[in-house]
Amino acid sequence: MFGLGAMEILIILVIAFLLFGPKELPEIGKQVGKAVKGFKETADDLRQSVEPEINMIQQEVKMVEQDLQSSMKEAEDTIKGAGDAASAGINEGNKPA
């Protein structure tokens, strides 16, 4: 919980017990519990509102990636075709007459 170990939690509880006493400690515990619940609900709401946007952006990035790969393949094919044509022209020029 919050990156705290058992020993740290125990120390915090002992200090809280010494500071607030046994009468106020249950009420403080309730307030802390409500605050933690509120933080969790807020985090969940934020996650739910942000996740669709993130998913949409990820889909757009994938589409751009696919477009780039397609363009690169076309460029490679064009360059290869030009190279093959140039090689064929050179080979024809080197043939004895």
C-alpha positions as a Markdown table, in Angstrom:
| # | Residue | x | y | z |
|---|---|---|---|---|
| 1 | Met | 0.0 | 0.0 | 0.0 |
| 2 | Phe | 1.6 | 3.2 | -1.2 |
| 3 | Gly | 5.0 | 1.5 | -1.2 |
| 4 | Leu | 5.0 | 1.1 | 2.6 |
| 5 | Gly | 6.1 | -2.0 | 4.4 |
| 6 | Ala | 4.5 | -3.6 | 7.4 |
| 7 | Met | 7.1 | -2.0 | 9.8 |
| 8 | Glu | 6.5 | 1.5 | 8.4 |
| 9 | Ile | 2.7 | 1.2 | 8.7 |
| 10 | Leu | 3.1 | -0.1 | 12.3 |
| 11 | Ile | 5.3 | 2.9 | 13.2 |
| 12 | Ile | 2.8 | 5.3 | 11.7 |
| 13 | Leu | -0.1 | 3.7 | 13.7 |
| 14 | Val | 1.9 | 3.9 | 16.9 |
| 15 | Ile | 2.7 | 7.6 | 16.3 |
| 16 | Ala | -1.0 | 8.3 | 15.4 |
| 17 | Phe | -2.1 | 6.5 | 18.6 |
| 18 | Leu | 0.3 | 8.6 | 20.7 |
| 19 | Leu | -0.7 | 11.8 | 19.0 |
| 20 | Phe | -4.5 | 11.4 | 18.9 |
| 21 | Gly | -5.3 | 8.9 | 21.6 |
| 22 | Pro | -7.6 | 5.9 | 21.5 |
| 23 | Lys | -10.8 | 8.1 | 21.4 |
| 24 | Glu | -10.0 | 10.1 | 18.3 |
| 25 | Leu | -8.2 | 7.4 | 16.3 |
| 26 | Pro | -11.3 | 5.5 | 15.0 |
| 27 | Glu | -12.7 | 8.8 | 13.6 |
| 28 | Ile | -9.4 | 9.7 | 12.0 |
| 29 | Gly | -9.2 | 6.2 | 10.5 |
| 30 | Lys | -12.7 | 6.7 | 9.0 |
| 31 | Gln | -11.7 | 10.1 | 7.5 |
| 32 | Val | -8.5 | 8.6 | 6.1 |
| 33 | Gly | -10.5 | 5.7 | 4.6 |
| 34 | Lys | -13.0 | 8.1 | 3.0 |
| 35 | Ala | -10.1 | 10.2 | 1.6 |
| 36 | Val | -8.4 | 7.1 | 0.1 |
| 37 | Lys | -11.7 | 5.9 | -1.4 |
| 38 | Gly | -12.2 | 9.4 | -2.9 |
| 39 | Phe | -8.7 | 9.3 | -4.4 |
| 40 | Lys | -9.3 | 5.9 | -5.9 |
| 41 | Glu | -12.7 | 7.0 | -7.4 |
| 42 | Thr | -11.1 | 10.1 | -8.9 |
| 43 | Ala | -8.3 | 8.1 | -10.4 |
| 44 | Asp | -10.7 | 5.6 | -11.9 |
| 45 | Asp | -12.8 | 8.4 | -13.4 |
| 46 | Leu | -9.7 | 10.0 | -14.8 |
| 47 | Arg | -8.6 | 6.7 | -16.3 |
| 48 | Gln | -12.0 | 6.0 | -17.8 |
| 49 | Ser | -12.0 | 9.5 | -19.5 |
| 50 | Val | -8.5 | 9.3 | -20.8 |
| 51 | Glu | -8.4 | 5.7 | -22.0 |
| 52 | Pro | -10.6 | 6.2 | -25.1 |
| 53 | Glu | -8.4 | 9.1 | -26.2 |
| 54 | Ile | -5.3 | 7.1 | -25.7 |
| 55 | Asn | -6.8 | 4.2 | -27.7 |
| 56 | Met | -7.8 | 6.5 | -30.5 |
| 57 | Ile | -4.2 | 8.0 | -30.7 |
| 58 | Gln | -2.7 | 4.5 | -30.7 |
| 59 | Gln | -4.9 | 3.5 | -33.7 |
| 60 | Glu | -3.9 | 6.7 | -35.5 |
| 61 | Val | -0.2 | 5.9 | -34.9 |
| 62 | Lys | -0.7 | 2.4 | -36.2 |
| 63 | Met | -2.4 | 3.7 | -39.4 |
| 64 | Val | 0.5 | 6.2 | -39.9 |
| 65 | Glu | 3.0 | 3.4 | -39.4 |
| 66 | Gln | 1.2 | 1.2 | -42.0 |
| 67 | Asp | 1.1 | 4.2 | -44.4 |
| 68 | Leu | 4.9 | 4.8 | -43.9 |
| 69 | Gln | 5.7 | 1.1 | -44.5 |
| 70 | Ser | 3.6 | 1.1 | -47.6 |
| 71 | Ser | 5.3 | 4.2 | -48.9 |
| 72 | Met | 8.7 | 2.7 | -48.1 |
| 73 | Lys | 7.9 | -0.5 | -50.0 |
| 74 | Glu | 6.7 | 1.5 | -53.0 |
| 75 | Ala | 9.9 | 3.6 | -52.9 |
| 76 | Glu | 12.0 | 0.4 | -52.7 |
| 77 | Asp | 10.2 | -1.2 | -55.6 |
| 78 | Thr | 10.7 | 2.0 | -57.7 |
| 79 | Ile | 14.4 | 2.2 | -56.9 |
| 80 | Lys | 14.9 | -1.5 | -57.6 |
| 81 | Gly | 13.0 | -1.1 | -60.9 |
| 82 | Ala | 15.1 | 1.8 | -61.9 |
| 83 | Gly | 18.3 | 0.0 | -60.9 |
| 84 | Asp | 17.2 | -3.1 | -62.9 |
| 85 | Ala | 16.5 | -0.9 | -66.0 |
| 86 | Ala | 19.8 | 0.8 | -65.7 |
| 87 | Ser | 21.6 | -2.5 | -65.4 |
| 88 | Ala | 19.8 | -3.8 | -68.4 |
| 89 | Gly | 20.8 | -0.7 | -70.4 |
| 90 | Ile | 24.4 | -1.1 | -69.3 |
| 91 | Asn | 24.4 | -4.8 | -70.3 |
| 92 | Glu | 22.9 | -4.0 | -73.7 |
| 93 | Gly | 25.6 | -1.3 | -74.3 |
| 94 | Asn | 28.4 | -3.7 | -73.4 |
| 95 | Lys | 27.2 | -6.4 | -76.0 |
| 96 | Pro | 29.6 | -6.7 | -79.0 |
| 97 | Ala | 28.1 | -5.5 | -82.2 |
